[in-house]
Amino acid sequence: MAAIQVETIEQSKEHLSLPTTESSSTTPGKEVVSLSAVGLSYGDGKQQREILRDVHLQIVEGEFVCVLGASGSGKTSLLRMIAGYEQPTAGQIKLFGRPHLGPDRQVGVVFQHANLFPWLNVRGNVEFGLRMQGIRKVLRRERAADAIERVGLAHAAKLMPHQLSGGMKQRVAIARSMVTEPELMLMDEPFAALDAITREALQVQVRELWQQSGKTALFITHDVDEALFLGDRIIVMGGSPGGIATEMRSPLGHRTVNLSETRSANGYAKVRDQLIQLLKQES
Ligand SMILES: Nc1ncnc2c1ncn2[C@@H]1O[C@H](COP(=O)(O)OP(=O)(O)OP(=O)(O)O)[C@@H](O)[C@H]1O
């Protein structure tokens, strides 16, 4: 589909001046997500529309995969299938080596809008999933307090959702997902509605949480810089019906501290530009 070849991590390294620490996530691990020849159509009969066709994707334990692609290329649909909210109309999805039949406790999802329960305070929202799992109150409190602290909201545990800023709400959504310790985190443009400064702070926080937990993540974004900073693998979706047009290993491989450092790495502009060209070609 794509004529432009984005450099592989090895090729890109030649252009980039980066710190030398190797990313632990380059070591292959257990397969967490596996899509084979997956297709998705919405509607029936004459109303039927094929959205995704022949998607093959493998994600291994510990990987942070970012998905870029034009609006309407099927990114959210892909994530919804992996979350178990939609069933593929062709092919097969496996999670943790097993056929994937519906929502799974081992999968956490964060969307663009936090969708917090308005009648529960921050602690109540974060504890909710644990309560559903039947975890007793003392342990629930302990785990929720830890998750709230990790996203920097210890001071706000008793606030209600309407008292929170957009960035705080997203932090709660992340804590709520993280507290149940899912093996796989799916995030659909979680920072799209936030201002640049809050967004950058949360990008750093998400990456730290991911590095500490060693879990697997799939992260949808429209932001090329965000993808290059967060992802150790970047998938570009495109076509009609949609599919994976191409993918690349991020040349940065989690070795920069923040977005500013990412942007100032030698050769970064070139890799970024290639990704943008690819996106334009696929839109
Ligand atoms: N429930 C649905 N019923 C019918 N069509 C749908 C449904 N959900 C999504 N679509 C269609 O599927 C296509 C892909 O949508 P999707 O939201 O997956 O794309 P996307 O790449 O995430 O877009 P964006 O970047 O704008 O969020 C769109 O044309 C959309 O109209």
Ligand as a Chemical Component Dictionary entry (heavy atoms), coordinates in Angstrom:
data_LIG
# 
_chem_comp.id                   LIG 
_chem_comp.type                 NON-POLYMER 
_chem_comp.pdbx_formal_charge   0 
_chem_comp.three_letter_code    LIG 
# 
loop_
_chem_comp_atom.comp_id 
_chem_comp_atom.atom_id 
_chem_comp_atom.alt_atom_id 
_chem_comp_atom.type_symbol 
_chem_comp_atom.charge 
_chem_comp_atom.model_Cartn_x 
_chem_comp_atom.model_Cartn_y 
_chem_comp_atom.model_Cartn_z 
_chem_comp_atom.pdbx_ordinal 
LIG N1  N1  N 0 -20.967 1.338 15.198 1  
LIG C1  C1  C 0 -20.725 1.707 13.935 2  
LIG N2  N2  N 0 -21.650 1.502 12.970 3  
LIG C2  C2  C 0 -21.407 1.826 11.684 4  
LIG N3  N3  N 0 -20.259 2.398 11.248 5  
LIG C3  C3  C 0 -19.321 2.645 12.167 6  
LIG C4  C4  C 0 -19.495 2.318 13.554 7  
LIG N4  N4  N 0 -18.364 2.680 14.223 8  
LIG C5  C5  C 0 -17.536 3.209 13.299 9  
LIG N5  N5  N 0 -18.098 3.203 12.068 10 
LIG C6  C6  C 0 -17.483 3.643 10.811 11 
LIG O1  O1  O 0 -16.256 2.951 10.688 12 
LIG C7  C7  C 0 -15.255 3.793 10.111 13 
LIG C8  C8  C 0 -14.026 3.734 10.978 14 
LIG O2  O2  O 0 -14.331 4.364 12.215 15 
LIG P1  P1  P 0 -13.278 4.407 13.411 16 
LIG O3  O3  O 0 -13.891 5.204 14.500 17 
LIG O4  O4  O 0 -12.828 3.042 13.710 18 
LIG O5  O5  O 0 -12.092 5.212 12.732 19 
LIG P2  P2  P 0 -10.870 5.985 13.392 20 
LIG O6  O6  O 0 -9.684  5.710 12.551 21 
LIG O7  O7  O 0 -10.764 5.650 14.831 22 
LIG O8  O8  O 0 -11.337 7.491 13.226 23 
LIG P3  P3  P 0 -10.953 8.796 14.097 24 
LIG O9  O9  O 0 -9.472  8.986 13.951 25 
LIG O10 O10 O 0 -11.727 9.881 13.443 26 
LIG O11 O11 O 0 -11.374 8.537 15.514 27 
LIG C9  C9  C 0 -15.879 5.179 9.969  28 
LIG O12 O12 O 0 -16.250 5.357 8.627  29 
LIG C10 C10 C 0 -17.105 5.121 10.852 30 
LIG O13 O13 O 0 -18.128 5.914 10.330 31 
# 
loop_
_chem_comp_bond.comp_id 
_chem_comp_bond.atom_id_1 
_chem_comp_bond.atom_id_2 
_chem_comp_bond.value_order 
_chem_comp_bond.pdbx_ordinal 
LIG N1  C1  SING 1  
LIG C1  N2  SING 2  
LIG C1  C4  DOUB 3  
LIG N2  C2  DOUB 4  
LIG C2  N3  SING 5  
LIG N3  C3  DOUB 6  
LIG C3  C4  SING 7  
LIG C3  N5  SING 8  
LIG C4  N4  SING 9  
LIG N4  C5  DOUB 10 
LIG C5  N5  SING 11 
LIG N5  C6  SING 12 
LIG C6  O1  SING 13 
LIG C6  C10 SING 14 
LIG O1  C7  SING 15 
LIG C7  C8  SING 16 
LIG C7  C9  SING 17 
LIG C8  O2  SING 18 
LIG O2  P1  SING 19 
LIG P1  O3  DOUB 20 
LIG P1  O4  SING 21 
LIG P1  O5  SING 22 
LIG O5  P2  SING 23 
LIG P2  O6  DOUB 24 
LIG P2  O7  SING 25 
LIG P2  O8  SING 26 
LIG O8  P3  SING 27 
LIG P3  O9  DOUB 28 
LIG P3  O10 SING 29 
LIG P3  O11 SING 30 
LIG C9  O12 SING 31 
LIG C9  C10 SING 32 
LIG C10 O13 SING 33 
# 
